[in-house]
Amino acid sequence: MRLFFIGTALFAGSIMNYISGQGVVKGRIIDAETKEPLTGVYVIHGINEGTVSDDNGSFSFQASSGKASITFRFVGYKDITKSINVINGDTIQLPVQMETELREIGQIVVSANRSEQRISELSVSMDLLKPIDFSRSHITDTKELINKTSGIEVIDGQASIRGGTGFSYGVGSRVLALIDGLPAISPDAGNIKWQFLPLENISQVEIIKGASSVLYGSSALNGVINFRTASAGDDPDTRFFAEAGMFGKPGNLNWKWWNKPRVFSTLSFSQLQKTGRNDIGLGLNYTDDKGYRKFNGESLIRANLRVKHYSKIEGLEYGMNINSGYTDKTDFVLWENAETGALKQDTSSVAALHGIFYAFDPFISYKKRKLTNDIRFRLQSSENRFPVRSENNSEASSVYGEYQSAYSFSGQLSATAGVALNHSNIKSEFYGDHKGLNLAGFLQAEARPWQKVSISAGVRIEHNSLDGADDKTVPVFRSGVNWQLAQYTFLRGSFGQGYRYPSVAEKHASTTLGAVKIVPNPDIKAETGWSSELGLKQGLLLGNITGQADVAFFVSQNRDLIEYVFGYYQDILTGIYDFGFRASNVEQSGISGIETEIELTGTTGNLRYYINGGYTYINPVEINSTGKSSGKYLKYRRKHSLKLSVGADFYKLQAGFSLFYRSSILAIDDVFTNELTRERILPGFYDYWLKNNNGYFLIDGNIGINFTKNYSLSFVVKNITNTEYMGRPGDIQPQRSFSLRFEGKY
């Protein structure tokens, strides 16, 4: 018994000695270049012991007295090991700056999970576009920017990611466009207002490939494109450019209809600046494009303003974003004929448009420790005026409100929840007058059960009503996993459901443009579907070359897809039967495929070079009720697409070129090939289609010189080979063009 008490006393003494022989180590981890805090850095301080930095980059842990070795490890950054001497009861402050090793896989995005996350740790495929990606190529049109992204095609304003969309006459987008996370879809046609999406003061464009309805609701059935505006840095940032260009002659000289050069020009200005506690961003753009097709020009003015105030109350921010624009244009609908008038619009379909758009986005955010609360609104209004076709006039306004709360329970578990409301009011002679309401609630959680594995899951419940008639309440789900197999190797998998409620235009549009008659269908049903993916992202570090490679296998299925179908319909307004197009639930689709992408940058002395691109293969088929292929291809899809960009900077010179390839369109509407109807809509199209639907190959080139640190001049030739190619039937795309840009920054 005596030995027992002695042993107990010695054990207790050793425990007390162990406890008293400890100190606290704490600090903050930031990016050595940007000085931004780094979240989720692994802080390893013993065998199987460690912690992670929080949202502010801070960390803290207890360490035994004596010498200790601490390793900081983070994806895309060089490991750092620091040696310290811990004194009993002392607190050691340890600031850490980490240097980038593989920036490509460490880039921060927000769209995939509604919170900041490294692109390498996502469970879904995402493309990231930076301003340099479109400034080098003289891209001023957002449709062109997205259309020249790997795996995406924009047909007559309709964005299709991995073949998820065909051609629907510019209404009912299955891809949701966002500006800083808020929807930028028109409430009447359900389409993207491409010309009003800002490219000035953009930090990056994030593109999610796959169903994203859980996070963002209806219209995100096929994916999301989020335009994120830039924040001001410590120093003012002013940029401008003036660009002028012209179209060359078409390859088919019978199509040349002009006597004077067809020219285009753009002026752009942007300013980012901090003033006291205020962050201010201003963007202005003016574009005048005479067009390469007759009766198809546009003049556009666009402006955006962002004001953000950092309160004296720690963690409180609020402000307002404003986006606005005015356009005077004529859309191209039908050609005159294939022989001499493919670049002339049939005068019966010519309709000049005066369009106005504005959106006010007030927001407030409060962050305290592990909890973040965000309240955001978008007050959006658009107006379309047709001077010679007043029966197509329309006005649409909407009020969108969203509350989102995010909480980090620990370094291993976080959750985001919120509610959203969208009320729309439409006054139109084209669609009729309508009021719509969308209500939604969403919840998403992300867990890290092991150091190198993250799991995410989410659910959204959404309810729609139009003119007081309620649709059924719809739940949609998603889940995903990311597993870091090695230092720069990441395996991901995801499954997500999609949902899209029909637009007012698809239900109620009734009009005639030339030979095209649109018939309303108020009984059309919502689209539903799902997509799944298995992908691998590999960081590359080869001497002076860094980058990443990505491969993804994907499968998606959709039901009740909405397509415009040509037929003999009764107009519910007039009771008269006639041929026309009507939105109908016809396609049950199945799309499978593979996508590979690569991004490399390297330096050798004063030479900096880059290579990036991707290849996408899809098999888009109609499926029957048993889930098997019917043997028919989906309309307006292509099996193969390829993009490759190569460029270099050497001293003050820069040069590069881009290659684009798309295979032939697999199927189109029967109305364009049926001998009873084809000449009525597009004279000469059928013979042209048989001869020219072979796919196409394009080359764009650019060269530039930096006169000084602040001023540069560049020259771009698009479609160098003057390739003749088509989007949807009758829509001949631009021939060779030349542009010169003078650019400055200070």
C-alpha positions, 0 to 999 in steps of 0.5 A: 500500500505504501508503494501504491501511495508513493507511485501515485504521488510520483505520477501526479507530480509528473502530470503537474510538471508536464502541465506546468511545462507548457507554453502557447504558440500563436500567430497569423499566416499571410501570403508573402506577395499579396499580404492576404490572410491564408485560411486552412494552412496546416500547422504541424508541431508534433507527431500526429499533432497540429491545427489549421489557420482560421478565416483570418489566417490565425492559429494557436496551440499549446506546446511542451517547453523546450525546443520545438519544430513547427512546419507550415504546409499549404497547397500551392505554397512552399513549406516553411519550418520554424524552430522555436524555444518554448518557455514554461507559461510563456506566449510566443507570437509567430508571424508567418509569410508563405511564398507561392510555389504553384499559384495555379492550384492555390487560386481562391474562388467563391462560387463553388461553395458560396465561400472562399476556397482553393480551386484545387480543393473543389469537388466540381469542375471550375474554369477561372478567367483573369482580365489578362485572358481577354485583354490580350485578345481584345475581347470586349464582348462577354459572349465572345469571352465565354464562347472561347472558353474550353467546353463552352459554346454560345449559340445566338446568346444561348450558353451551353456548358458541355452540351447541356443546352441547344438553341432556344431562340435566346430565351430560357437560359440553363446557365445562370449568370451572376455579378458578385454572386447575385443573379443577372437573368432577365425575369421576362425572357429568362435570358442573360443580358450579355452586353450589360455584364461588366468586364471593367474592374473584374478580378476574375470570372468563375465558371462552374461546369455542372448542375448548380441549382442547390447553390443558386436555384433555377436557371443554374441547371447547366452551370454558373458564370460568376463575374466578380468585381475587383476590390481596391488595393492600397494604391489607386489603380486607373486603367483605360484603353481605346480600340479601333478595328475593321472587318475584312472581306468574307471568303465568299465575295458574293456575300460582300454587300458594303462599299465602306469599311465595316468598323468597330471601336471601344473606349474603356475606363476603370478606377479602383481607389481607397478613400479613408474607410471606403473602397470605390470602383468605377467602370465605363465602357462605350462600344460602337460596332457597325457590324459585318452583316446588314441591319446588325449593328450596335451602339452600347454604353455601360457603367458600373459603380461599387462603393464599400465602406469598412465600419469602425465596428470590427467585422462590419462592411456595407455598400452598394453596387450599381450596374447600368447600360443603354443599347441601340441595336438590331439583332440578326434573325434571318438571312435573305438567301444563301447565294448572295444575301447570307450577310444581309438580314431579311427586311421582314425580320429587321427590328431596331431595339432600344434597351435600358438596364440597371441594377442596384445591389445594396449589401451589408456583411458582419463577421465576428469570429467564426460567424459571418452574416450577409444580407444582399439585395438586387433591384433590377429593371430592364426595358425593351423598346422597338420603334417599328415593332411596338407590339414587342415592347416589354418592361421587366423589374425584379427585387431579389433579396438574400440572407446568408449565414456561415459558421465555422464550428472548427477547422474540420466543419463549417456550414452555410445556410440562407433564404432567398426571395425573388419577385418579378413584375412584367409589363409587355405587349409581347408576353402580356402582364405577369407577376412572378415569385420565387422562394428558396431556402438552402443549406450546405455543410463541408466537413474535413474528417481527415486532413486531406479529405473534404466532404460537402453536401447541400440541399435547396428547397424552392417554390415558384408561382406565376400570377398567383398559380403555385408550382410544386415545391421542389427539393434538390440535393448535391454532394461532393468529395475532394481527396488530396492523394499527394502533395499536388494531386487531387481527386474529386467526385460530385453529384448534383441535381438541377431544376429550371422553372420555365420563363415567362417568354416560354409560357406566353410569348406570341409574336411574328418575325418575318417567317418565324412565328412564336406560339405561346404554351402556358402549360409547359412544365419545369425542367429537371435533371442531374449531373455527376463527375469524377475528376483529377487535378494535378499540379505541375512543377517542372524546373522553371515551369509551373501549372496544372493539368485536369481531367474530368469524366462526366455524365448528366441526364435531364427530363422535360427539357424545353425546346422550341419545336416547329409544328401546326399549332392553334394560337390560344389568343386568336384561335387560329391554326398556323405553322410556328415554333412553340416551347415544348417539353420534348427531350429526355437527354443523356450526355456523357463525356470527358474533358481535359485541360492544361495550364502552364507558365514558365520563365527563362531569363527575360522570357516568360511563356504560357500554354493553356487549353483544353479538349472536350468530348461529349456524346449527347443523345436522346434517351427513352423512359428506360434510360437507354439511348434512342439512337438520336443525337440532341440538337445543336450539339458538337462531339468535339471541341478544342482550344489551345493558346500559346504566348510569350513576353520578352522584354517589352514585346508580347505575342501569342496565338489561339487555336479553336476547333469545333466538329460538325453540328450533330442535328438540327430542327427538321423544319430547316431540312424538310423540303416543305418548309426549309425554303420558307424560313431560310432560302438556300440553307439546306444545300448550304448545310449539306456542303458546309456542316463540317466543323471549323478551325480558327486561329487568332493572333496578337502582338504588342509592345510596352512603350513604358511601364504604363503604356502599351500598343497591341494588334490583334487579328481574329480568324486569321484564315478567314474561315467561314463557319456558322452558329445556329442555322443562318447565323454566319459568324464573323470573318477575319477582323483587325483591331488596334488598341492603345492601353494605359495604367497608372 
